[in-house]
Amino acid sequence: MHHVARHLVIHGRVQGVGYRDAAVRAAHAHAVSGWVRNRRDGTVEAFAQGKPEAVAAFIAWCRQGPSMARVAAVDVTEAEPHAAHHGFEWRATE
């Protein structure tokens, strides 16, 4: 099975609005594994991997976020899939 991975940095009003909790739910809904965390600069960072169409659907969700969020931009870069990622976790702020 072919998997892809993407590193995301989400900009805008994305902290204090339930973005990480909603991202975990969205990742589970799209069968994507990886992680999400706040960054000290006010952005949210995520790593997502899975089937190409699942990762694309998750990225599309990230561009909208939960209802209280105001996403200004999502930087997406290719990454290497990691076999160690199973499930999707909420990580501590970095």
Secondary structure, 3 states (H helix, E strand, C coil): CCCEEEEEEEEEECCCCCHHHHHHHHHHHCCCEEEEEECCCCCEEEEEEECHHHHHHHHHHHHHCCCCCEEEEEEEEEECCCCCCCCEEECCCC
